[in-house]
Amino acid sequence: MTPPLRLTLLAALSLAALPLTALPAQALAGQAVPGRAGTDPWVRAWGENAQGQLGNGSTTAQQTPVAVTGIARDDVRELSGGGGGAGNTANPFAVALLKDGTVKSWGSNATGQLGNGTTTAQNFPVTVAGLSGISAVSAGLNHVLAVKGGRVLAWGSNASKQLGTGQDTTNPYRTPIPVQSLDKVKDVAAGCDFSVALRQDGTVWTWGKGDNGRLGTGANTTRETPQQVPDLTDVESIAVGCEYVLALTADGTVKSWGKGDTGQLGNDATADSNKPVDVAYLDAVAKVFATHSTAFAVLDDGSLAGWGRNTERQLGDGTAANRTTPVVLDHVKGVQDMAGGPDFTLAALDDGSVIGWGANAAAQLGDGSTTGTTGTATTSALPPGSGITRVAATTSGKSGFAY
């Protein structure tokens, strides 16, 4: 029995308790039902889908959340979207780390970023062969990082030495290969063409493309092996955008480095920085999130602040002006997780809903329309009680995920 048919049968069984007169047409047709995530167990996806990055067995764009084939959200530890852009020349894809330590991948595979030994696109999830015991994953523009037993594995494009192999080659790697030197790593984050690792001792290590200072080492030099970010300790978590990095320290402050042209460093400037700087006017931070060029922080009191690129109202402060320092977003409450692309933002709230704001021409907000938000308005992709706790998005594209 093929995965799409199995999915249809399981979805039908999950809805069987409802009277037929209460079911939307999508359910009667065996499709995932927009706004009814609580009625099925699957990971949801929406937006662009030219390379099968939504993982539903098709390459058809979706304006509302549909089920990712065969991946139950209760089985997912972490999901990360990579690549982006429209059309057949784009490289959008996704990877999902399951709670059993295995990894599934789907979408574009032009540089071997699915890790399955080929460069063939895949429009539904397939297990990355030979991977087990994985504790963290992160997808960049065209490469993937994974942690196993404190060591880092990488695969995909190596054009900017972002795989950290220490080998003098830019050839893509179609299967996982060890990153040189690092051990005792607890988390990884992949930027567009560089890589970041957080070690258990609170130090941060970077490698890959060094333009705009995104490696944080005091130089703009590309590196093919990991190097420690100097004068940075006691880091508890990291978040990486396309070309910049955020680091949350144990005392609740936030450091940033890399590209700063749209204010994404939050230090009241638009200059790049090749070493960590303080995000201004921000302390008592509980969580940090980095989308493509817009950053967010959840404070200890539960409030949300944001800064950076805002040309498409993806910051959500009621304007379309870039912000070089954090702005408090009083209208957004209960944020559990955030993600976004270059022109939109998604948030999973503590009531189980998923909301979004910013551009929506490709239905990247998942609300059934292609109309972007204005002012401080948000729109809903999934309602309260959906069971969703996390969101993800393709790095530079217009596809969203909820799980």
C-alpha positions as a printed Julia matrix, in Angstrom:
403×3 Matrix{Float64}:
   0.0    0.0     0.0
   1.5    3.33   -1.01
   2.05   6.08    1.6
  -0.57   8.44    0.1
  -3.26   5.73    0.27
  -2.28   4.76    3.82
  -2.45   8.42    4.8
  -5.9    8.76    3.25
  -7.2    5.72    5.15
  -5.76   6.88    8.48
  -7.14  10.39    8.0
 -10.54   8.93    7.22
 -10.47   6.79   10.36
  -9.5    9.78   12.5
 -12.55  11.67   11.22
 -14.93   8.74   11.37
 -16.37   9.8    14.7
 -17.78  12.99   13.15
 -21.13  12.97   11.33
 -20.79  13.31    7.56
 -22.82  16.48    7.6
 -20.21  18.05    9.9
 -17.24  17.24    7.68
 -15.8   19.73    5.18
 -15.49  18.75    1.54
 -11.73  18.28    1.96
 -12.27  15.53    4.54
 -14.82  13.76    2.37
 -12.23  13.81   -0.43
  -9.59  12.28    1.84
  -7.53  15.48    2.1
  -6.12  17.17    5.19
  -8.63  19.63    6.57
  -7.55  23.27    7.02
  -8.03  24.47   10.59
  -8.62  20.95   11.98
  -5.16  19.81   13.07
  -6.73  18.42   16.23
  -8.57  15.8    14.14
  -5.43  14.14   12.78
  -1.92  13.47   14.13
   0.22  14.68   11.24
   2.85  17.34   10.8
   1.35  20.15    8.68
   2.85  22.18    5.82
   1.75  24.95    3.44
   2.96  27.51    0.88
   5.3   26.93   -2.06
   5.87  23.34   -3.11
   7.67  23.32   -6.47
  10.28  20.82   -5.25
   7.99  18.74   -3.04
   9.16  20.53    0.1
   5.74  20.18    1.72
   6.25  16.42    1.78
   2.71  15.46    0.76
   3.59  13.48   -2.36
   2.89  16.36   -4.77
   4.48  19.53   -6.1
   1.29  21.57   -5.83
   1.32  24.75   -3.74
  -1.01  24.8    -0.73
  -2.84  27.81    0.73
  -3.81  25.96    3.92
  -2.0   23.4     6.1
  -1.91  19.87    4.68
  -0.49  16.7     6.17
   3.14  15.75    5.59
   2.97  12.13    4.45
   3.36   9.63    7.26
   5.02  11.84    9.92
   3.06  12.12   13.15
   3.87  15.27   15.12
   4.1   13.28   18.36
   7.04  11.39   16.83
   9.0   14.53   15.86
  11.67  15.98   18.1
  12.75  18.73   15.69
  11.91  19.86   12.15
  14.05  22.24   10.12
  13.37  23.83    6.73
  16.16  24.64    4.31
  16.68  26.36    0.98
  14.01  28.46   -0.62
  13.03  30.52   -3.63
  10.46  29.77   -6.3
  10.6   27.61   -9.39
  12.44  24.49  -10.44
  15.88  26.07   -9.94
  15.28  26.58   -6.21
  16.47  24.2    -3.5
  13.8   24.15   -0.76
  13.78  21.06    1.44
  13.12  19.89    4.98
  14.54  17.45    7.52
  12.8   15.96   10.53
  14.52  14.43   13.54
  12.31  11.79   15.1
  12.27  10.94   18.78
  13.82   7.54   18.01
  16.98   9.31   16.79
  16.44   8.75   13.07
  16.12  11.48   10.43
  13.75  11.86    7.48
  14.2   14.32    4.61
  12.26  15.55    1.57
  12.17  18.26   -1.1
  14.95  19.54   -3.36
  18.15  17.51   -3.52
  20.3   19.33   -6.08
  23.34  19.34   -3.8
  22.68  16.09   -1.97
  21.06  17.89    0.98
  18.61  15.03    1.56
  21.56  12.84    2.54
  20.28   9.78    0.68
  23.22   9.33   -1.7
  21.49  10.9    -4.71
  20.66  14.33   -6.13
  17.07  13.41   -6.95
  14.24  15.48   -5.44
  11.82  13.68   -3.14
   8.23  14.86   -2.61
   7.53  12.73    0.46
   9.69  11.93    3.51
  12.29   9.16    3.33
  14.62   8.01    6.1
  18.25   9.1     5.8
  19.97   5.71    5.67
  22.55   4.87    8.3
  21.65   7.66   10.73
  20.65   6.79   14.3
  21.19   8.24   17.74
  20.81  11.81   16.41
  20.0   14.48   19.02
  19.76  17.67   16.92
  19.44  18.73   13.27
  19.49  22.01   11.36
  19.0   22.77    7.66
  20.74  25.67    5.93
  20.39  26.99    2.41
  21.72  23.78    0.88
  23.35  21.75    3.65
  22.39  19.97    6.87
  24.04  19.56   10.27
  23.29  16.81   12.8
  24.6   15.94   16.28
  25.36  12.36   17.26
  26.99  11.55   20.59
  28.36  15.07   20.84
  29.95  14.9    17.38
  28.69  16.8    14.33
  27.79  15.23   10.99
  27.12  17.25    7.84
  25.97  16.72    4.26
  24.93  18.67    1.16
  26.75  21.55   -0.51
  30.32  22.34    0.5
  30.8   25.26   -1.88
  31.66  27.59    1.03
  33.32  24.89    3.16
  30.2   24.85    5.35
  30.49  21.1     5.95
  33.67  21.57    7.99
  35.37  18.46    6.65
  38.85  19.99    6.51
  39.23  18.52    3.05
  40.31  20.64    0.12
  37.17  20.16   -1.91
  33.96  22.01   -2.58
  32.19  18.96   -3.93
  28.78  18.28   -2.39
  28.49  15.31   -0.05
  25.4   13.18   -0.67
  25.69  11.25    2.58
  26.66  12.36    6.11
  30.34  13.03    6.83
  31.95  13.97   10.18
  32.81  17.6    10.87
  36.45  17.83   11.86
  37.61  18.27   15.46
  34.43  19.12   17.38
  33.16  17.07   20.33
  30.79  17.56   23.26
  28.39  19.51   21.04
  24.83  19.96   22.3
  23.28  21.95   19.44
  23.91  23.08   15.87
  22.47  25.75   13.6
  22.97  26.09    9.85
  23.01  29.48    8.14
  22.68  30.03    4.43
  26.28  29.0     3.75
  27.94  28.65    7.13
  27.6   26.54   10.26
  27.46  27.1    14.02
  27.85  24.67   16.92
  27.19  25.18   20.64
  29.34  23.01   22.89
  28.31  21.75   26.3
  30.81  24.13   27.94
  28.91  27.18   26.59
  31.39  28.04   23.84
  30.37  28.65   20.21
  32.25  27.37   17.15
  31.76  28.41   13.52
  32.93  27.47   10.02
  32.07  28.04    6.36
  31.63  31.32    4.52
  33.02  34.29    6.45
  31.6   37.24    4.48
  29.96  40.0     6.56
  31.63  38.62    9.67
  29.1   35.85   10.1
  31.67  33.52   11.72
  32.18  35.98   14.58
  35.93  35.33   14.77
  37.08  38.92   14.14
  37.76  38.34   10.45
  35.76  37.87    7.25
  37.68  34.8     6.17
  36.04  31.58    5.03
  37.08  28.6     7.16
  36.9   24.9     6.32
  37.24  23.73    9.93
  35.55  24.91   13.15
  37.03  27.8    15.11
  35.86  29.12   18.47
  34.18  32.52   18.61
  36.55  34.49   20.88
  35.48  36.14   24.12
  32.1   34.42   24.15
  31.22  32.07   27.01
  28.25  30.86   29.04
  26.02  30.6    25.96
  22.82  28.65   26.58
  21.25  28.68   23.11
  21.93  29.84   19.56
  19.71  30.98   16.69
  20.97  31.53   13.17
  19.5   33.58   10.33
  20.67  33.56    6.75
  23.82  35.6     7.42
  23.85  36.44   11.14
  23.86  34.73   14.54
  22.19  35.28   17.92
  23.57  33.81   21.15
  21.58  33.82   24.4
  23.84  33.81   27.45
  23.21  32.4    30.91
  22.54  35.87   32.35
  19.66  36.47   29.9
  21.48  38.85   27.54
  21.8   38.41   23.78
  24.92  38.72   21.61
  24.83  38.99   17.81
  27.23  39.1    14.88
  27.33  38.91   11.08
  25.38  40.89    8.52
  23.64  43.97    9.9
  22.29  45.84    6.88
  18.65  45.71    7.97
  19.26  46.05   11.7
  19.2   42.33   12.41
  22.08  42.65   14.91
  19.87  44.85   17.1
  22.78  47.08   18.19
  21.38  50.39   16.9
  23.4   50.18   13.69
  23.26  48.79   10.15
  26.93  47.86    9.9
  28.19  44.29    9.79
  30.12  42.97   12.77
  32.71  40.2    12.65
  32.67  39.78   16.43
  29.85  39.56   18.96
  28.05  42.77   19.94
  25.29  43.36   22.47
  21.68  43.51   21.32
  20.66  46.87   22.76
  18.03  47.52   25.45
  17.38  43.82   25.97
  17.8   41.7    29.09
  15.93  39.01   31.02
  15.53  37.03   27.77
  14.1   33.51   27.87
  14.26  32.52   24.19
  15.67  33.88   20.92
  14.55  33.17   17.35
  16.24  34.13   14.08
  14.36  34.18   10.79
  16.08  35.08    7.51
  16.84  38.73    8.46
  14.44  39.43   11.35
  15.07  38.49   14.97
  12.79  37.96   17.97
  13.17  37.44   21.7
  10.71  36.19   24.29
  11.36  37.89   27.63
  11.05  36.34   31.07
   7.69  38.06   31.57
   6.33  36.41   28.41
   6.4   39.53   26.23
   7.8   39.49   22.69
  10.33  41.87   21.15
  11.62  42.0    17.58
  14.11  43.81   15.38
  15.64  43.71   11.9
  14.15  43.57    8.41
  10.55  44.77    8.17
   9.98  45.82    4.56
   7.1   43.33    4.23
   5.79  43.9     7.78
   7.35  40.63    8.91
   8.38  42.27   12.19
   4.74  42.97   13.07
   5.15  46.36   14.78
   2.57  48.16   12.64
   5.13  49.74   10.32
   7.17  48.73    7.28
  10.39  50.26    8.62
  13.47  48.21    9.49
  14.31  48.32   13.2
  17.9   48.47   14.48
  16.9   47.92   18.13
  14.22  45.71   19.72
  10.59  46.83   19.62
   8.08  45.3    22.06
   5.17  43.6    20.26
   2.41  43.86   22.86
  -0.26  42.33   20.63
   1.45  38.91   20.42
   1.16  36.84   23.59
   2.02  33.29   24.61
   4.75  32.58   22.03
   6.21  29.07   22.29
   8.11  28.92   19.01
   8.8   31.11   15.97
  10.09  30.73   12.41
   9.95  32.58    9.12
  11.43  33.35    5.74
  12.69  36.58    4.19
   9.26  38.23    4.16
   6.98  36.45    6.68
   6.86  35.25   10.27
   5.08  32.34   11.97
   4.45  31.79   15.7
   3.14  28.81   17.65
   1.23  30.01   20.7
   0.58  28.33   24.03
  -3.1   27.74   23.15
  -2.08  25.42   20.3
  -2.73  27.94   17.53
  -0.39  29.05   14.73
  -0.48  32.67   13.62
   1.51  34.63   11.06
   2.17  38.07    9.67
   3.97  39.74    6.77
   3.86  38.92    3.05
   1.54  36.19    1.78
   1.66  36.21   -2.04
   2.65  32.52   -2.04
   0.23  31.63    0.8
   3.17  31.33    3.16
   0.96  32.39    6.08
  -1.26  29.34    5.54
  -4.56  31.16    6.11
  -6.23  30.18    2.83
  -5.51  33.5     1.13
  -2.69  35.3    -0.67
  -3.24  38.61    1.13
  -0.51  39.94    3.39
  -1.11  41.57    6.76
  -1.21  45.28    7.54
  -0.66  47.24   10.72
  -0.26  44.92   13.69
  -2.76  42.39   12.35
  -1.99  38.68   12.45
  -3.67  35.87   10.58
  -4.38  32.28   11.6
  -3.05  29.12    9.96
  -4.28  26.75   12.68
  -6.78  27.38   15.5
  -6.41  27.01   19.26
  -6.43  23.4    20.41
  -4.71  22.09   17.3
  -2.03  20.3    19.32
   0.75  22.21   17.56
   3.71  23.39   19.67
   6.46  24.15   17.1
   6.83  25.84   13.7
   9.49  25.89   10.98
  10.02  27.52    7.59
  12.3   27.15    4.58
  15.39  29.31    5.11
  14.97  31.63    2.15
  11.62  30.53    0.79
   7.89  30.7     1.32
   6.93  27.37    2.89
   5.81  26.81    6.47
   5.56  23.81    8.79
   3.77  23.14   12.08
   4.22  20.17   14.41
